[in-house]
Amino acid sequence: MEGRRLYVLRFTSSLLLALLTACTSAASPVASSPTGEAPTPWASPTAPLSPPSPTLPPSPVPSPTAPPTSIPEPEFAFAVTADMRIYAGPGAYDSPRYFRGACEAIAAHGPVAFMVSPGDVDPPGGVLWTITRTLGAEFPWYPAVGNHEVETPEDMEWLRRYGQSLTAPDGRPVRPGPPGCPTTTYSFDHENAHFVVLNVYCDAGGDGVTDGDIPDHLYNWLAADLAAADKPHIFVFGHEPAYPQPDALTGRARHIGDSLDAHPERRERFWNLLRERGVRAYICGHTHNYSAVRVNGVWQLDAGHARGLGDTGAPSTFILVRVRGPQVIFETYRDDMQGGPYGLFHTGFLAAPFQSFLPMLAK
């Protein structure tokens, strides 16, 4: 009996050992590498644990959001010519050596939206004739009254009639001047700029009664006009300079003491108004000398003369003013004083969209 128990115990132990060996072999089917290197992993296929999901249509790809469309900044140019009197129109002076040469050079630097001429344009019909034949039949022209028009009744009558039908470049009517000069003083808007053309010979008694001045009558109208202006750039035009300067090239001096400076108190009041209202520039003529000066924060541009060989004491001149959004640049072109081509003489900023600050130096 004892032997039988021993046999069963040994048989059971052998059976358990065999089962344990079999389980160990099933759990480790990869043999060790005979070279002692690490065995290569065995990649068994992975059976899906659940039925495959039905195929779904691809998600729509959202289209990229377009950036908001920005409104382009206004950009335009206008020309300034002055004191071309006599040397324009048909006939002997219809030549590139006179005013026509300035107009042709302006056309070559286009596009230009319009031209302003601050006085001494007599006869004005001849000047308009040259402008329309070089810059186009519909090209806008805005003349101011000069001292030579005041002394010529037929010129004044022509300018009054012209002013009655004058419109802004976009076709809207201009704002008329005060009583006494409702058609020879006016203002208008173009893009982001406001323009004022003054007849500096105007008072309540008429449009040719002063010697060049800004009396109360004209000042009050201008103050109201500038107060109503809602454009960032403002330009004011008049024939006579407030601060006469010599020519920037030849040094010739004319009309010092008999321009707006002949009435210093009213001249200073006028200039203070321009500064307070942020006027970019007062643009004038009269001296036949080109100059660009900044006085108490306001630029004065004297456009000189655009009569070519009609005045050999200083080069013939025109100015292009370029408005580019918040930026305003002026470019001055002059001839060679021999009736030759116009070249760039001077350029500068009337307004810039930035301010520069220098660091303070340590003391």
C-alpha positions as CSV (number, residue, x, y, z in Angstrom):
1,M,0.0,0.0,0.0
2,E,2.8,2.3,1.0
3,G,4.5,1.6,-2.4
4,R,1.4,2.4,-4.3
5,R,1.1,5.8,-2.5
6,L,4.7,6.6,-3.4
7,Y,4.1,5.7,-7.0
8,V,1.0,7.9,-7.2
9,L,2.9,10.8,-5.6
10,R,5.8,10.4,-8.1
11,F,3.4,10.2,-11.0
12,T,1.5,13.3,-9.9
13,S,4.7,15.2,-9.5
14,S,5.9,14.2,-13.0
15,L,2.6,15.2,-14.4
16,L,2.7,18.6,-12.7
17,L,6.2,19.2,-13.9
18,A,5.3,18.3,-17.5
19,L,2.4,20.6,-17.4
20,L,4.5,23.4,-16.0
21,T,7.1,22.9,-18.7
22,A,4.5,22.9,-21.4
23,C,3.0,26.2,-20.2
24,T,6.4,27.8,-20.0
25,S,7.2,26.8,-23.6
26,A,3.9,28.1,-24.9
27,A,4.5,31.5,-23.3
28,S,8.0,31.8,-24.8
29,P,8.0,30.6,-28.4
30,V,11.2,32.5,-29.4
31,A,14.4,30.8,-28.8
32,S,17.5,32.5,-27.6
33,S,20.0,33.5,-30.3
34,P,22.9,31.1,-30.4
35,T,25.2,34.0,-30.8
36,G,24.1,35.6,-27.6
37,E,22.5,38.6,-29.5
38,A,19.2,40.0,-28.4
39,P,16.4,38.0,-30.1
40,T,14.4,39.6,-32.9
41,P,10.9,40.7,-31.7
42,W,8.1,38.7,-33.1
43,A,5.3,40.7,-34.6
44,S,2.0,38.8,-34.4
45,P,-0.9,40.1,-36.5
46,T,-3.4,42.0,-34.4
47,A,-6.9,40.8,-34.8
48,P,-9.6,43.5,-34.7
49,L,-11.4,43.6,-31.4
50,S,-14.6,44.9,-32.9
51,P,-16.1,45.0,-36.4
52,P,-14.6,47.8,-38.6
53,S,-16.5,51.1,-38.6
54,P,-18.3,52.0,-41.8
55,T,-16.3,54.4,-44.0
56,L,-17.4,58.0,-43.5
57,P,-17.1,60.7,-46.1
58,P,-14.1,63.0,-45.5
59,S,-14.7,66.1,-43.4
60,P,-15.0,69.2,-45.5
61,V,-11.8,71.3,-45.4
62,P,-12.7,74.9,-44.4
63,S,-11.7,77.4,-46.9
64,P,-9.1,79.9,-45.6
65,T,-10.6,83.1,-44.3
66,A,-9.7,85.9,-46.6
67,P,-8.3,88.9,-44.8
68,P,-10.6,91.9,-44.6
69,T,-10.2,94.1,-47.7
70,S,-8.4,97.2,-46.8
71,I,-9.4,100.5,-48.3
72,P,-6.5,101.9,-50.4
73,E,-5.1,105.2,-49.3
74,P,-5.9,108.1,-51.6
75,E,-3.0,108.9,-54.0
76,F,-2.9,111.7,-56.5
77,A,-0.8,114.6,-57.7
78,F,-1.5,118.2,-58.6
79,A,0.7,120.7,-60.4
80,V,1.4,124.3,-59.6
81,T,2.5,126.9,-62.2
82,A,2.6,130.7,-61.7
83,D,3.4,134.0,-63.5
84,M,3.4,132.6,-67.0
85,R,1.6,135.8,-68.2
86,I,1.9,136.7,-71.9
87,Y,4.1,133.7,-72.7
88,A,1.2,131.3,-73.4
89,G,-1.5,130.8,-75.9
90,P,-1.4,130.5,-79.7
91,G,1.1,132.5,-81.8
92,A,4.8,133.3,-81.2
93,Y,4.9,131.8,-77.7
94,D,3.4,128.5,-78.6
95,S,6.7,126.8,-78.1
96,P,8.5,124.4,-75.6
97,R,10.7,127.4,-74.8
98,Y,7.9,129.1,-73.0
99,F,4.9,128.0,-70.9
100,R,4.1,125.1,-73.2
101,G,7.4,123.5,-72.2
102,A,6.3,123.4,-68.6
103,C,3.0,121.9,-69.5
104,E,4.6,119.2,-71.6
105,A,7.0,118.4,-68.8
106,I,4.1,118.1,-66.4
107,A,2.3,115.7,-68.8
108,A,5.5,113.6,-68.9
109,H,5.4,113.2,-65.1
110,G,1.7,112.2,-65.0
111,P,-0.8,111.3,-64.1
112,V,-1.7,114.7,-62.6
113,A,-5.2,115.4,-61.4
114,F,-5.3,119.1,-61.9
115,M,-3.3,122.4,-61.9
116,V,-3.5,125.4,-59.7
117,S,-2.0,128.7,-60.8
118,P,-1.6,131.3,-58.1
119,G,-1.9,134.4,-60.2
120,D,-0.5,136.5,-63.0
121,V,-2.0,134.3,-65.7
122,D,-3.0,137.2,-68.1
123,P,-4.5,136.7,-70.5
124,P,-6.1,133.7,-68.8
125,G,-7.7,132.5,-72.0
126,G,-4.3,132.0,-73.6
127,V,-3.1,130.0,-70.6
128,L,-6.1,127.8,-70.7
129,W,-5.6,127.3,-74.4
130,T,-2.0,126.0,-73.8
131,I,-3.1,123.8,-70.9
132,T,-5.9,122.1,-72.8
133,R,-3.7,121.4,-75.8
134,T,-1.0,119.7,-73.7
135,L,-2.8,118.2,-70.8
136,G,-6.3,117.5,-72.3
137,A,-9.5,119.3,-73.2
138,E,-11.1,118.3,-69.8
139,F,-8.0,118.9,-67.6
140,P,-9.1,120.9,-64.5
141,W,-7.4,124.3,-64.0
142,Y,-7.8,126.5,-60.9
143,P,-6.4,130.1,-61.3
144,A,-6.0,132.7,-58.7
145,V,-6.2,136.5,-59.2
146,G,-2.8,138.2,-59.6
147,N,-1.9,141.9,-59.6
148,H,-1.7,142.0,-63.4
149,E,-5.2,140.6,-63.7
150,V,-6.5,143.3,-61.3
151,E,-5.1,146.0,-63.5
152,T,-6.7,144.5,-66.6
153,P,-10.5,144.7,-66.6
154,E,-11.0,142.2,-69.4
155,D,-8.9,139.6,-67.4
156,M,-11.0,140.1,-64.3
157,E,-14.2,139.7,-66.3
158,W,-12.9,136.5,-67.8
159,L,-12.0,135.1,-64.4
160,R,-15.4,136.0,-62.9
161,R,-17.2,134.1,-65.7
162,Y,-14.8,131.2,-65.5
163,G,-15.4,131.0,-61.7
164,Q,-19.2,130.9,-62.2
165,S,-19.0,127.5,-63.9
166,L,-16.0,126.1,-61.9
167,T,-16.4,122.7,-60.3
168,A,-14.2,120.5,-58.2
169,P,-12.2,117.7,-60.0
170,D,-15.0,115.2,-59.2
171,G,-17.7,117.5,-60.7
172,R,-19.1,118.9,-57.5
173,P,-19.5,122.6,-57.2
174,V,-16.9,124.7,-55.5
175,R,-17.7,126.7,-52.4
176,P,-18.0,130.3,-53.4
177,G,-16.0,133.1,-51.7
178,P,-17.4,136.0,-49.7
179,P,-19.4,138.9,-51.1
180,G,-17.1,141.0,-53.2
181,C,-15.3,138.0,-54.7
182,P,-17.7,135.1,-54.8
183,T,-16.2,133.6,-58.0
184,T,-12.6,134.6,-57.7
185,T,-12.2,133.2,-54.2
186,Y,-13.3,129.6,-53.7
187,S,-12.6,126.2,-52.1
188,F,-13.1,122.6,-52.9
189,D,-12.2,119.0,-51.8
190,H,-10.4,116.3,-53.7
191,E,-9.8,112.9,-52.1
192,N,-8.4,113.5,-48.7
193,A,-7.4,117.1,-49.2
194,H,-9.0,120.6,-49.0
195,F,-8.0,123.4,-51.3
196,V,-8.6,127.1,-50.9
197,V,-7.9,129.7,-53.6
198,L,-7.8,133.2,-52.3
199,N,-8.1,136.5,-54.2
200,V,-5.8,138.6,-52.0
201,Y,-7.1,141.8,-53.7
202,C,-10.6,141.2,-52.4
203,D,-12.5,143.2,-49.7
204,A,-16.2,143.9,-49.1
205,G,-16.0,146.6,-51.8
206,G,-15.0,144.3,-54.7
207,D,-12.5,141.7,-56.1
208,G,-9.8,144.2,-57.0
209,V,-9.6,146.8,-54.3
210,T,-6.6,146.1,-52.1
211,D,-2.9,146.1,-52.9
212,G,-2.5,142.5,-51.7
213,D,-3.8,141.9,-48.2
214,I,-5.9,139.6,-45.9
215,P,-8.4,142.1,-44.5
216,D,-11.1,141.2,-42.0
217,H,-13.6,140.4,-44.8
218,L,-11.4,137.8,-46.4
219,Y,-9.9,136.6,-43.1
220,N,-13.3,135.8,-41.6
221,W,-14.4,133.9,-44.7
222,L,-11.2,131.9,-44.6
223,A,-11.5,131.2,-40.9
224,A,-15.0,129.8,-41.4
225,D,-14.0,127.7,-44.4
226,L,-11.0,126.1,-42.6
227,A,-13.1,125.5,-39.5
228,A,-15.6,123.5,-41.7
229,A,-12.8,121.5,-43.5
230,D,-12.7,117.8,-42.5
231,K,-9.8,116.6,-44.6
232,P,-6.4,115.8,-43.2
233,H,-4.5,117.8,-45.8
234,I,-5.2,121.5,-46.4
235,F,-3.5,123.7,-49.1
236,V,-4.1,127.5,-49.4
237,F,-3.2,129.5,-52.5
238,G,-2.8,133.2,-53.0
239,H,-0.7,135.3,-55.4
240,E,1.5,137.2,-53.0
241,P,3.9,135.6,-50.5
242,A,3.6,136.3,-46.8
243,Y,7.4,136.1,-46.5
244,P,9.1,137.0,-49.8
245,Q,12.3,135.1,-50.4
246,P,15.2,135.3,-52.9
247,D,15.4,132.7,-55.6
248,A,16.8,129.4,-54.4
249,L,19.3,129.2,-57.3
250,T,20.2,132.7,-58.4
251,G,19.5,134.6,-55.2
252,R,17.5,137.3,-57.0
253,A,15.1,139.1,-54.7
254,R,11.9,140.8,-55.7
255,H,8.7,142.3,-54.0
256,I,10.2,142.2,-50.5
257,G,8.1,144.8,-48.5
258,D,5.3,145.0,-51.0
259,S,3.7,141.6,-50.7
260,L,1.5,140.5,-47.8
261,D,4.4,141.6,-45.6
262,A,3.3,145.2,-46.4
263,H,0.6,144.6,-43.7
264,P,2.6,142.8,-41.0
265,E,-0.2,142.6,-38.4
266,R,-2.7,141.1,-40.7
267,R,0.0,138.9,-42.3
268,E,0.8,137.5,-38.9
269,R,-2.9,136.9,-38.1
270,F,-3.3,135.1,-41.4
271,W,-0.2,132.9,-40.7
272,N,-1.3,132.0,-37.2
273,L,-4.7,130.9,-38.6
274,L,-2.9,128.6,-41.1
275,R,-0.8,127.1,-38.4
276,E,-3.7,126.6,-36.0
277,R,-5.7,124.8,-38.7
278,G,-2.8,122.5,-39.7
279,V,-2.5,123.9,-43.2
280,R,0.2,121.9,-45.1
281,A,1.4,124.8,-47.2
282,Y,0.6,128.3,-48.5
283,I,1.5,128.3,-52.2
284,C,2.1,131.5,-54.0
285,G,3.9,133.3,-56.9
286,H,4.4,137.0,-57.6
287,T,8.2,137.2,-57.1
288,H,9.1,135.0,-60.1
289,N,11.6,133.4,-57.7
290,Y,11.3,129.8,-56.5
291,S,11.7,129.2,-52.7
292,A,10.5,126.7,-50.1
293,V,10.6,127.8,-46.5
294,R,8.9,126.7,-43.3
295,V,7.9,129.6,-41.1
296,N,6.4,128.9,-37.6
297,G,5.3,125.4,-38.6
298,V,3.7,126.3,-42.0
299,W,5.4,125.8,-45.4
300,Q,5.5,128.6,-47.9
301,L,6.1,127.4,-51.5
302,D,6.7,130.2,-54.0
303,A,6.3,128.6,-57.4
304,G,8.4,131.2,-59.2
305,H,7.6,131.6,-62.9
306,A,6.6,129.1,-65.6
307,R,7.2,131.4,-68.6
308,G,10.4,129.7,-69.9
309,L,12.6,132.2,-71.6
310,G,10.2,135.0,-70.8
311,D,12.2,135.7,-67.6
312,T,15.9,134.8,-67.7
313,G,16.6,136.0,-64.1
314,A,15.7,132.7,-62.6
315,P,14.9,129.2,-64.1
316,S,11.4,128.5,-65.3
317,T,9.7,126.4,-62.6
318,F,6.7,124.1,-61.8
319,I,5.9,122.1,-58.7
320,L,4.3,118.7,-58.4
321,V,2.7,117.9,-55.0
322,R,2.1,114.2,-54.5
323,V,-0.4,113.1,-51.8
324,R,0.0,109.5,-50.8
325,G,-2.4,108.8,-47.9
326,P,-0.9,110.6,-44.9
327,Q,2.2,111.5,-46.8
328,V,2.6,114.7,-48.9
329,I,5.8,115.3,-51.0
330,F,6.6,118.2,-53.2
331,E,8.9,118.0,-56.2
332,T,10.2,121.1,-57.9
333,Y,11.3,121.0,-61.5
334,R,13.3,123.8,-63.2
335,D,14.7,124.3,-66.7
336,D,18.2,125.2,-67.7
337,M,17.5,128.9,-68.2
338,Q,18.1,128.4,-71.9
339,G,14.7,127.0,-72.8
340,G,16.0,123.5,-72.3
341,P,14.4,120.5,-70.5
342,Y,13.1,120.6,-67.0
343,G,14.9,118.5,-64.3
344,L,14.2,117.8,-60.7
345,F,15.7,120.6,-58.6
346,H,14.3,120.1,-55.1
347,T,12.0,117.8,-53.1
348,G,10.8,117.6,-49.6
349,F,8.0,116.5,-47.2
350,L,5.0,118.6,-46.4
351,A,3.6,115.8,-44.2
352,A,4.9,112.4,-43.3
353,P,3.2,109.5,-41.6
354,F,5.8,109.2,-39.0
355,Q,7.8,111.2,-36.4
356,S,11.4,110.6,-35.5
357,F,12.7,111.1,-32.0
358,L,16.4,111.3,-31.2
359,P,17.5,109.7,-27.9
360,M,18.4,112.1,-25.2
361,L,22.1,112.4,-24.6
362,A,23.5,111.7,-21.2
363,K,24.8,114.8,-19.4
